[in-house]
Structures are given as structure tokens and as C-alpha cells.
Amino acid sequence: MPEIIFNGPAGRLEGRYQPSKQKNAPIAIVLHPHPQFGGTMNNQIVYQLFYMFQKRGFTTLRFNFRGIGRSQGEFDHGAGELSDAASALDWVQSLHPDSKSCWVAGYSFGAWIGMQLLMRRPEIEGFMSIAPQPNTYDFSFLAPCPSSGLIINGEADKVAPEKDVNGLVEKLKAQKGILITHKTVPGANHFFNGQTETLMAECEDYLDRRLAGELTPEPAAKRIR
């Protein structure tokens, strides 16, 4: 897959990019875990999410947040990383003006950034939040959450305890006009050690069902909203 460098708000950003053969294919952006705890775009789960979207014909991008790998700049506690993600989406959209829809998938810290990007960009119609950390990061900006998506976490996650994730899910499920799908991987920790295949099977199943028109609210519910 092509290695690319594109301009971000704090200098150049390094990524891996796979364009679809279809000019109007949807776009997917995959966001990596915390830069100060070893998170990079080459994280195994990030790579597999990238490959999952690519296999289904998406134009797909993963990239290193500022200060990681060959990406310039320094860690900015989330604000700068959100700007990096917005720039990444801008860059892909500039190359694919016929692409109308977009998905964002994020893992851990990347899930928090992805959900913030979702709030800013109405063209994002689906999301995947893998092991989000509502115990560490403030998700109150999801008021309301604008798109349907998947939240998936490990049952034995000590970094993002299940009760905290459940609290976030319940809050979002109460909102009208979207459908939140929540999955828990039995026995899995924050890193899904030995459980990556189970995690990816859940993500693939969710994406396939969404692409088949399932797991979204009834049209009538949208009209009421």
C-alpha cells in the first residue's frame, strides 16, 4: 500500500493510503492508540481495521498522529490530534471529490479522537469505537451523537473498565435517530491479547450488516427527530 506524506496543521503527517478503484467509494479513516503509550498506525488492530475497510472497497487511510514516526510536531493532549484527523480527512476528500460518505474507526485514544471528528463532520455516517475510555476522557461532547455506530470493548479491560463503557453506551442508546450497537469480547483486556480475531470478526460483521442496510434506525424515527 502506498506510503504517503501530507500536510497537517503542525507539519507533515505520515500515512498509509489505499484508494478504491471506484471514484465514489466511501472513505474510511483509522485512528491509532495513545501516542505516548506506544500507539502508532502500525498497531496490529489499526492495521487490521484498515485492511477490513480496504477489502470492502473503501478508500482507506491510516496515519501517525503528530510526533509519531515521520509525522512532525509534538503530542498535544488531543486537541492537535483532532486537528490532524480533520486534516487527514480533508486530504483524502481532496483526492476523492466524488466520495460522499465516510467512516471513522478508532482504537483507545483513537476512539476518543474519532468520536470528536464525528461531531464535526456530517459526512461521517458510521463509526467504530474500539475500547473507548470514558473513565479517562470526556465524551460529553456527544450531545447528541450524530451517527449510528459500534462500540466494542473487552470484558476484562482494566484500562477502560466495562462499567464505564456501559455508562457511555446507555447514554448514547437513549438518543433518538441513531442506533448504537454494543459488543463485549469475553475475557479480553484493553489490548485484546489473544482475542484480536474475535474482535475483528465482530467489527467485520457489523460493517457488513451496515453495508447491507441493517443496524440503523427506522426511517420514521429519523423523521420524528
Secondary structure, DSSP 4 states (H G I P E B T S, - for coil): --EEEEEETTEEEEEEEE--SSTTPPEEEEE-S-GGGT--TT-HHHHHHHHHHHHTT-EEEEEPPTTSTT--S---TTHHHHHHHHHHHHHHHHH-TT---EEEEEETHHHHHHHHHHHH-TTEEEEEEES--TTTS--TT-TT--SEEEEEEETT-SSS-HHHHHHHHHHHHTSTT--EEEEEETT--TT-TTTHHHHHHHHHHHHHHHHTT-SS--HHHHHH-
